Structure formats: structure tokens, C-alpha cells
Amino acid sequence: MKVLITGAKGMLGQDMVAEFQRRDYEIHAADHKALDITDIHAVRKVIEALRPDVVVNCAAYTNVDKAESEPEVAMRVNGLGPRNLALACGATGAVLLHISTDYVFDGEKEGPYEIWDAPNPINAYGKSKLWGENYVRSLMHRYFIVRTSWLFGKGGRNFVTTMLELAKRGEPIRVVNDQRGCPTYTVDLAKACADLVESGCYGIYHVTNQGATTWYEFAREVFKIASVSVALEPVSTRDFPRPADRPRNSVLSAFPLENEVGYKPPTWKESLFIYLLNAQPKRTQNSERNW
Ligand SMILES: NC(=O)c1ccc[n+]([C@@H]2O[C@H](COP(=O)([O-])OP(=O)(O)OC[C@H]3O[C@@H](n4cnc5c(N)ncnc54)[C@H](OP(=O)(O)O)[C@@H]3O)[C@@H](O)[C@H]2O)c1
């Protein structure tokens, strides 16, 4: 099977490439420089020349706060990008696996969000990602839309690396304790995506590590595993204003992932432990926060 992976040098992109390589597929890893997904001509040219069986889109505009001040840029990458991929995949018969986000939901639901719950994004980033989902859904028959959340992985700066960097300053750290979600290890997400592709069961999926938490509890677990002693203070979203609103609940229900791939991903605490044990978090050019 021939697989084209876009955004291949992003945090998820790197683990996605590694996961598909491990399975002995023919992998074509395209980073931003090699393929700009906002360029319809380039997208068509590459996909028509390569004729991949599957395209996995890990490319995205991921700076949630900055999207508020440049919504058009976010819309171009997260909306028109997947549209371009959907058009080119549709024309050549390739399957598209597109990564989306928990931030398509408004957070007002009390329980976990199911795949059939209606999205209602409350920030520019979420709106741009929903726009991308809608293009894929309306232009294609054979696609996967995989919504995920609160990513951490060795290929990029993330909440875990930020917490560990802040701790080095030796000052108290304030972290919000009234937003709930599911931290997710990019290695586990990449594995589930590859398994979904192999299942052939197209559609929308929610893929996260098991278990839900708050950013404050997430930080507490990071420092516990890393044996870092730090003054950690829980605060409310109101005390910590940021340009983009965040859903207070973006916990995603895993149904029907287990039915299709035959397992549930590990809990976020298990995967966080493995990540901190194995990964040497490194800085990338993408140094602004994307959580
Ligand atoms: N991070 C999270 O917590 C989180 C949560 C939920 C969902 N997601 C979704 O998960 C996916 C992967 O996120 P991530 O954390 O791996 O993001 P990331 O590290 O920011 O990677 C995104 C990659 O896309 C590339 N890119 C940006 N614009 C592009 C364009 N026009 N054409 C081609 N490539 C482009 C970036 O390259 P440059 O840096 O060179 O521009 C970067 O390598 C995204 O769809 C994101 O929306 C992420």
C-alpha cells in the first residue's frame, strides 16, 4: 500500500510516518516545504503523480490563540487544505484520513461527546477545523475523520514540555482546573489511525487515550512522574484569560473505535509515563503553544 503523509514534520506527523513505516508500506512523507496543502495545483500534481492508496493529513494550523487574530490563515490551512486533499483524493480514488479536533465542540455537554453530537465550535481554530471536516464529508465517500485532543509526543512542543520548562524557572505555576479533556499520546493515535485504515471502516472517529482529566491534574501527573517538585496552583479559566475561548468539557467518547480496531488505547497516565520515560522532548520551529 502506498501512503502519502502530509505535515510529516509536525508532532503527530513524525509518529504517523514511523507507524506506517513500521508496517512496511511505501511511505511518502511530505512536510510543509514539500507540499503546501493550501496550494490546490501542488496538491493535485503530487497526488496525480504519486497515486497513493491513502493520504493521511497531519498538516494543520494549530496555534489556537493566534487563530483569533488571523482567522483567514487558519481557515485557509484547516478548511481549504482538506478541501484540496479531498478533491485530489476523490479524483484519483485515494482514501483520505484527516485529523480533526475536540475543539469542534462547544463544551456545554455534561458527558463525553459522541461522534453523532452536533459540533458547535467556540473559537476560530475550532471553526476552521469544522470547515475542513465538512469539506471532507461533502466531497468524499471513502474517508476517515479522526478527532483527537490534548496531544503530547516527542516531535514537538506540547503541554508536557511547557510544564517541564516552566518548572525550571522555580516559580509557582498556575494551571486551569475547570477544563476537562483527554490527553493523547501521538504514538497511540498514530497506531489507531493505521489500524483504522486497515479496517476499511470509513467514517468519523474519536481517538484519545482513555480517561479524562483537567489541565491542572495533567500537570500534577507530569511532575509526579518526572519527580519534579514545584508549587502548582489550580486556577479557573476566568483567572487565566487567553485570546481564544476553550470548551470547558471536550472529553471524547471512544465509540465505535474498539469495535473496528479490536482494542481501546491505553490510559493517558500509562502513555504519559511511557512518553516521559522514552522521549527526550525537543524544541521544534513550531515553538508557540498549540494546546
Ligand atoms: N496538538 C494538539 O493538542 C491537538 C489537539 C487536537 C487535534 N489536533 C490536530 O492534530 C493534528 C496534528 O497536530 P500537531 O500537534 O501534530 O500539529 P503541529 O505539530 O503544529 O504540526 C502541524 C504541521 O503542519 C504543517 N503545516 C502547517 N501549514 C501547512 C500547510 N499549509 N501545508 C502543509 N503543511 C502545513 C506544519 O509545518 P510548519 O510548522 O513548517 O508550518 C507542521 O509541521 C492537527 O490536525 C491538529 O489540528 C492537535
Ligand as a Chemical Component Dictionary entry (heavy atoms), coordinates in Angstrom:
data_LIG
# 
_chem_comp.id                   LIG 
_chem_comp.type                 NON-POLYMER 
_chem_comp.pdbx_formal_charge   0 
_chem_comp.three_letter_code    LIG 
# 
loop_
_chem_comp_atom.comp_id 
_chem_comp_atom.atom_id 
_chem_comp_atom.alt_atom_id 
_chem_comp_atom.type_symbol 
_chem_comp_atom.charge 
_chem_comp_atom.model_Cartn_x 
_chem_comp_atom.model_Cartn_y 
_chem_comp_atom.model_Cartn_z 
_chem_comp_atom.pdbx_ordinal 
LIG N1  N1  N 0  -1.724 19.478 19.359 1  
LIG C1  C1  C 0  -2.893 19.195 19.910 2  
LIG O1  O1  O 0  -3.055 19.240 21.137 3  
LIG C2  C2  C 0  -4.056 18.786 19.047 4  
LIG C3  C3  C 0  -5.299 18.539 19.664 5  
LIG C4  C4  C 0  -6.370 18.130 18.853 6  
LIG C5  C5  C 0  -6.206 17.960 17.491 7  
LIG N2  N2  N 1  -5.001 18.227 16.930 8  
LIG C6  C6  C 0  -4.857 18.050 15.479 9  
LIG O2  O2  O 0  -3.839 17.087 15.260 10 
LIG C7  C7  C 0  -3.188 17.354 14.020 11 
LIG C8  C8  C 0  -1.688 17.356 14.215 12 
LIG O3  O3  O 0  -1.368 18.366 15.162 13 
LIG P1  P1  P 0  0.113  18.565 15.715 14 
LIG O4  O4  O 0  0.004  18.850 17.155 15 
LIG O5  O5  O -1 0.999  17.479 15.216 16 
LIG O6  O6  O 0  0.481  19.946 14.984 17 
LIG P2  P2  P 0  1.883  20.548 14.585 18 
LIG O7  O7  O 0  2.981  19.960 15.384 19 
LIG O8  O8  O 0  1.675  22.028 14.595 20 
LIG O9  O9  O 0  2.059  20.025 13.088 21 
LIG C9  C9  C 0  1.345  20.568 12.025 22 
LIG C10 C10 C 0  2.224  20.506 10.820 23 
LIG O10 O10 O 0  1.518  21.040 9.709  24 
LIG C11 C11 C 0  2.421  21.816 8.955  25 
LIG N3  N3  N 0  1.694  22.788 8.157  26 
LIG C12 C12 C 0  1.167  23.969 8.521  27 
LIG N4  N4  N 0  0.585  24.572 7.469  28 
LIG C13 C13 C 0  0.757  23.744 6.400  29 
LIG C14 C14 C 0  0.395  23.814 5.030  30 
LIG N5  N5  N 0  -0.270 24.865 4.532  31 
LIG N6  N6  N 0  0.734  22.775 4.232  32 
LIG C15 C15 C 0  1.409  21.715 4.710  33 
LIG N7  N7  N 0  1.804  21.604 5.989  34 
LIG C16 C16 C 0  1.465  22.611 6.830  35 
LIG C17 C17 C 0  3.332  22.467 9.958  36 
LIG O11 O11 O 0  4.547  22.839 9.335  37 
LIG P3  P3  P 0  5.250  24.233 9.771  38 
LIG O12 O12 O 0  5.425  24.160 11.262 39 
LIG O13 O13 O 0  6.530  24.176 8.988  40 
LIG O14 O14 O 0  4.316  25.302 9.329  41 
LIG C18 C18 C 0  3.524  21.332 10.963 42 
LIG O15 O15 O 0  4.643  20.547 10.611 43 
LIG C19 C19 C 0  -3.790 18.657 13.505 44 
LIG O16 O16 O 0  -4.817 18.363 12.599 45 
LIG C20 C20 C 0  -4.404 19.289 14.746 46 
LIG O17 O17 O 0  -5.480 20.138 14.420 47 
LIG C21 C21 C 0  -3.916 18.632 17.664 48 
# 
loop_
_chem_comp_bond.comp_id 
_chem_comp_bond.atom_id_1 
_chem_comp_bond.atom_id_2 
_chem_comp_bond.value_order 
_chem_comp_bond.pdbx_ordinal 
LIG N1  C1  SING 1  
LIG C1  O1  DOUB 2  
LIG C1  C2  SING 3  
LIG C2  C3  SING 4  
LIG C2  C21 DOUB 5  
LIG C3  C4  DOUB 6  
LIG C4  C5  SING 7  
LIG C5  N2  DOUB 8  
LIG N2  C6  SING 9  
LIG N2  C21 SING 10 
LIG C6  O2  SING 11 
LIG C6  C20 SING 12 
LIG O2  C7  SING 13 
LIG C7  C8  SING 14 
LIG C7  C19 SING 15 
LIG C8  O3  SING 16 
LIG O3  P1  SING 17 
LIG P1  O4  DOUB 18 
LIG P1  O5  SING 19 
LIG P1  O6  SING 20 
LIG O6  P2  SING 21 
LIG P2  O7  DOUB 22 
LIG P2  O8  SING 23 
LIG P2  O9  SING 24 
LIG O9  C9  SING 25 
LIG C9  C10 SING 26 
LIG C10 O10 SING 27 
LIG C10 C18 SING 28 
LIG O10 C11 SING 29 
LIG C11 N3  SING 30 
LIG C11 C17 SING 31 
LIG N3  C12 SING 32 
LIG N3  C16 SING 33 
LIG C12 N4  DOUB 34 
LIG N4  C13 SING 35 
LIG C13 C14 SING 36 
LIG C13 C16 DOUB 37 
LIG C14 N5  SING 38 
LIG C14 N6  DOUB 39 
LIG N6  C15 SING 40 
LIG C15 N7  DOUB 41 
LIG N7  C16 SING 42 
LIG C17 O11 SING 43 
LIG C17 C18 SING 44 
LIG O11 P3  SING 45 
LIG P3  O12 DOUB 46 
LIG P3  O13 SING 47 
LIG P3  O14 SING 48 
LIG C18 O15 SING 49 
LIG C19 O16 SING 50 
LIG C19 C20 SING 51 
LIG C20 O17 SING 52 
# 
